[in-house]
């Protein structure tokens, strides 16, 4: 296992264990199976384990297994504050203490503000006293490092990143999503500030393994590397020195074995020009089903009316690359849940975006098409309800 250092010099395994996808028996986590997989990962050198308040049963399972085997001091636990449930100062202690109890520990190594999509969500936490609360918890030793996990656009990521002295951050990033959400720009900005970056969704929830078109699989096979689709994805990430930890939601012994081997072999600077060309061809094969040839270059931005043009097109394309429900979910999550609305219906047809588009896309026409597909009435109502909940006023 290879390691990279956090902000304070502690070593973190380049492969982290994502604890959201533990195997289940019925509605409960399969503890015996999960225990074997966690212990195998620990033996291979994995020391970073990521869970969250809303991962049903995950915190309790992690706490039980690590306590039973006396592993708490040998591992780093990351969990998350459900910030979307916070409306007052007392709730901070309520949820944090509940998490400590579930995890059977007196401290959290990395405590993250969960699922920020907009600077407004961080501002809301500041208004209920999160800054002083963090100081108290750090002084007491109950929190060792503070950070945030993020789903939103690059601009809001940079605002949050620069607003506080963070110890760590977590972003969605993979070879297919290089320029979406925080993206490579956000990754490099965090690294430039000395902030470790933890990567989630390196396989897009398994889609870069299980949903690759045949053409993409043939391209990988003909490369002669002998790498599985998962290994291609992990090696691309491990090649980047700005990446500190890559999470994998492992739920089989085979996954643990393969990923730990890759994390032991792959390192920064090993990916060749030919390897990059292979993944560029794979990406092109995946994008063959896209409805809009948007590359995410962002030359069309900023829109005078605040429309998230590349974000809208990325989610619209996801409807055809993945599924309608996935595209609509991603849209609700990353575009719909920004405090300042970014919907395509705000377009006034000024044409500024089209004058700057390197692909000469008919952006105004495609925005109307995308909005109609992404926001049918049930989703429109759901997004509106979610916005009211997420941005409700603090007590």
Helices and strands as residue ranges (DSSP letters): E 3-5, E 11-13, E 15-18, E 24-25, E 28-29, H 31-43, E 48-50, H 58-68, G 72-74, E 76-81, G 83-85, H 89-103, E 108-116, H 119-127, H 130-140, E 143-150, H 154-161, E 168-172, H 183-192, E 196-200, H 207-210, H 214-222, H 229-238, E 245-248, H 253-265, H 273-286, G 287-289, H 309-321, H 324-331, I 332-336, G 344-346, H 352-356, H 363-374, H 377-390
